[in-house]
Amino acid sequence: MDNKRSVRRKNRKIKFSEDSYVDKYYMKNGKAIIPIELEKVSSLYMEHDYKQMELSDSVCKYIEEIAYMFPIDTDIVLEIHCPKVDDETKKKMRKAIKNNYGIEIDDVEYEMMLQNRRSLILLIFGVVLLSFNILLERYLGSIVSNFLCVVWWVAIWDMIEIQVLDKSDNRWKRLNYQQLYDAEITFVFDLDETELLD
């Protein structure tokens, strides 16, 4: 009896709307709010970063996982909850966040440039082998001709895969990083340092 009930539960459709969830917990005045709690300002940065320039992996991962739920045309506000800081520290924190996503955008653009080069090389290689195969087909043996067919076909297929699938993924990544780079960064000083020490 219990076994049947567990099978029914596994097969039951779940009524969950990600849009409703996002609207309820993250949207405010048409903007997506990502709250970031920092017990201390240094937790924004990598643990051993003496100059405090690089964002910690956990903060980046958290921001990107939440931002993934929002449509690409949604304005994002990174709402940092932390102990009170001066204007110079706020400016430094904003700059670190902007620099982090600027670097990510630059990395994706570099990867897209490499993909363009690889796909161009594969296209040229595939077309040359195809032409060679067509022109010399009657002089080549069937084994060599079939081998050339496979090689040019694989080269052109790889070029198409790079242009259609890989490049598309990188375009989306770039748009997501651009969305975070353009995010408004606000501060909420609702964490008292004395409370954190207790």
Secondary structure, 3 states (H helix, E strand, C coil): CHHHHHHHHHHCCCCCCHHHHHHHHCEECCEEEEEEECCCHHHHECCCCCCCCCECHHHHHHHHHHHCCCCCCCEEEEEEECCCCCHHHHHHHHHHHHHHHHHHHHHHHHHHHHHHHHHHHHHHHHHHHHHHHHHCCCCCCHHHHHHHHHHHHHHHHHHHHHHHHHHHHHHHHHHHHHHHHCCEEEEECCCCHHHHHC
